[in-house]
Amino acid sequence: MDTVKITVKSSEKASRWELLVRIIWSTLCGIVLIVIGIFAAIAEIIQWLYVLIMGKRHMKLNKFVTNWLIAFAALGFYKNLCTDERPPLMPEL
C-alpha cells in the first residue's frame, strides 16, 4: 500500500507584492477548483456505485478524484502561506 507523502518547502523571506499576487492567484485557482470539484463529487458518487456493483475501483475515476484532492491541498498550502510554490491554474487531472 502506498502512503501519502507531502513535502512543503518555504523560506523565511516574504514579499508584500507576492502576498497580493497570492491573494489574486488563490482566488482564481479556487474558482477553477470549485467548478472541477463539482465534477469530482459526481465522479466520487459514481465511483461508490461502481464499487458497490462491480466490487472493484474504476481507476480513471479514482485518479481524477485523487488528482483533484492533491490540487486542492496544494492550493491550501499556497493560500495559507505554507509554501512559495505557486500551484498551476489548471490542475493536472
C-alpha positions as CSV (number, residue, x, y, z in Angstrom):
1,M,0.0,0.0,0.0
2,D,1.4,3.4,-1.0
3,T,1.4,6.1,1.7
4,V,0.6,9.8,1.3
5,K,3.7,12.0,1.3
6,I,3.6,15.7,1.5
7,T,6.7,17.9,1.0
8,V,6.4,21.6,1.8
9,K,9.3,24.0,1.1
10,S,9.3,27.6,2.2
11,S,11.7,30.3,3.1
12,E,11.6,33.0,5.8
13,K,11.9,35.8,3.3
14,A,8.5,37.1,2.1
15,S,7.4,39.8,-0.3
16,R,4.4,42.1,0.1
17,W,3.9,42.0,-3.6
18,E,3.9,38.3,-3.6
19,L,1.2,38.3,-1.0
20,L,-1.0,40.4,-3.2
21,V,-0.4,38.1,-6.1
22,R,-1.0,35.2,-3.8
23,I,-4.5,36.5,-2.9
24,I,-5.5,37.0,-6.6
25,W,-3.9,33.7,-7.7
26,S,-5.6,31.8,-4.9
27,T,-9.0,33.3,-5.8
28,L,-8.6,32.3,-9.5
29,C,-7.4,28.8,-8.7
30,G,-10.2,28.4,-6.1
31,I,-12.9,29.3,-8.7
32,V,-11.4,26.7,-11.1
33,L,-11.2,24.1,-8.4
34,I,-14.8,24.7,-7.3
35,V,-16.0,24.0,-10.8
36,I,-13.9,20.9,-11.2
37,G,-14.9,19.9,-7.6
38,I,-18.5,19.6,-8.7
39,F,-17.4,17.0,-11.3
40,A,-15.1,15.4,-8.8
41,A,-18.1,15.0,-6.4
42,I,-20.2,13.4,-9.2
43,A,-17.2,11.1,-10.1
44,E,-17.0,10.1,-6.4
45,I,-20.7,9.1,-6.3
46,I,-20.3,7.2,-9.5
47,Q,-17.2,5.5,-8.0
48,W,-19.2,4.5,-4.9
49,L,-21.9,2.9,-7.1
50,Y,-19.3,1.2,-9.3
51,V,-17.5,-0.3,-6.2
52,L,-20.9,-1.4,-4.8
53,I,-22.0,-3.1,-8.0
54,M,-18.7,-4.3,-9.5
55,G,-16.6,-4.9,-6.4
56,K,-13.6,-3.0,-7.7
57,R,-12.4,0.5,-8.4
58,H,-12.7,2.3,-11.7
59,M,-9.1,3.6,-12.0
60,K,-9.8,6.6,-14.2
61,L,-12.4,7.9,-11.7
62,N,-10.1,7.2,-8.9
63,K,-7.2,9.1,-10.5
64,F,-9.5,12.1,-11.3
65,V,-10.7,12.4,-7.7
66,T,-7.3,11.9,-6.3
67,N,-5.7,14.5,-8.5
68,W,-8.4,17.0,-7.6
69,L,-7.7,16.4,-3.9
70,I,-4.0,16.9,-4.4
71,A,-4.6,20.1,-6.3
72,F,-7.0,21.3,-3.6
73,A,-4.4,20.6,-0.9
74,A,-1.6,22.3,-2.9
75,L,-3.8,25.4,-3.2
76,G,-4.4,25.3,0.6
77,F,-0.7,25.2,1.3
78,Y,-0.1,28.1,-1.0
79,K,-3.0,30.2,0.2
80,N,-2.1,29.7,3.9
81,L,1.5,30.8,3.3
82,C,3.0,27.4,4.0
83,T,4.9,27.3,0.7
84,D,6.1,29.7,-2.0
85,E,5.5,27.2,-4.8
86,R,2.6,28.5,-6.9
87,P,0.0,25.9,-8.0
88,P,-1.0,25.8,-11.6
89,L,-4.2,27.5,-12.6
90,M,-5.5,24.3,-14.3
91,P,-4.6,21.2,-12.2
92,E,-3.2,18.1,-13.9
93,L,-6.2,15.8,-14.0
